[in-house]
Amino acid sequence: MARYRRKPVIIEAVMLSRTITIETPEGTLTGKAGDYLITDVNGEQYPCKADVFEQTYERVKDREDVKFGLWRALAKIKRKTKEVLTIKA
């Protein structure tokens, strides 16, 4: 029997903070707090249980992640520089 792997597709998702009901082509689906609301490449949205989501998807590093990482690194350098100047004074 042949084996298959899911094609890599980038989706957008947000963790739900409350229960929602959403109409999908498959019918009415309910997502609960802690589940994820997925928006696929076609713009369709559907809820996904948190455990299934975490087993299926991994976070993609994008420009915002890089900007935040640089901001944190610069803030740390600034703090360290302040500490060094305070110690020498």
C-alpha positions in Angstrom: 0.0 0.0 0.0 1.3 3.5 -0.9 2.0 6.1 1.8 1.0 9.7 1.6 2.0 13.0 3.3 -0.2 16.1 3.7 1.1 18.9 1.4 2.5 21.8 3.2 -0.1 24.5 3.3 0.1 27.7 5.3 -3.1 28.7 7.1 -4.0 31.4 9.5 -5.4 30.5 12.9 -6.4 32.2 16.2 -7.2 30.5 19.5 -10.8 31.0 20.5 -11.6 32.7 23.9 -15.3 31.8 23.8 -17.7 29.4 22.2 -18.6 30.2 18.6 -20.9 28.7 16.0 -19.9 29.0 12.3 -21.5 28.0 9.0 -19.2 26.0 6.8 -19.8 24.1 3.5 -19.9 21.0 5.7 -22.7 22.5 7.9 -22.9 24.3 11.2 -19.8 23.7 13.4 -19.1 24.8 17.0 -15.7 25.8 18.4 -15.2 26.1 22.1 -12.8 28.3 24.1 -9.3 26.9 23.7 -10.0 25.5 20.2 -8.6 27.2 17.1 -10.4 29.0 14.3 -8.6 28.2 11.1 -8.8 30.3 7.9 -7.6 28.2 4.9 -6.0 29.2 1.7 -9.5 29.6 0.1 -10.7 31.9 2.9 -13.0 29.4 4.4 -13.1 29.2 8.2 -13.7 26.3 10.5 -13.0 25.4 14.1 -10.4 22.8 15.1 -9.9 21.1 18.5 -6.7 22.3 20.2 -5.1 18.8 20.5 -5.7 18.1 16.8 -4.4 21.5 15.8 -1.2 21.1 17.8 -0.5 17.7 16.3 -1.2 18.9 12.8 0.3 22.4 12.5 3.4 24.2 13.5 4.0 27.9 13.7 5.6 29.6 10.7 8.1 32.2 11.4 7.1 35.4 9.6 8.2 39.0 9.4 6.3 40.0 12.6 8.1 37.2 14.5 11.5 38.5 13.2 10.6 42.1 14.1 9.6 41.1 17.6 12.7 39.0 18.0 14.9 42.0 17.0 13.0 44.3 19.2 13.5 42.0 22.2 17.2 41.6 21.4 17.7 45.4 21.2 15.8 45.9 24.4 18.1 43.4 26.2 21.2 45.1 24.8 19.9 48.4 26.0 19.2 47.0 29.5 22.7 45.4 29.7 24.3 48.7 28.5 22.4 50.6 31.3 23.6 48.0 33.9 27.2 48.3 32.8 27.0 52.1 32.9 25.4 52.0 36.3 28.1 49.6 37.7 30.9 51.8 36.4 29.5 55.0 37.8 
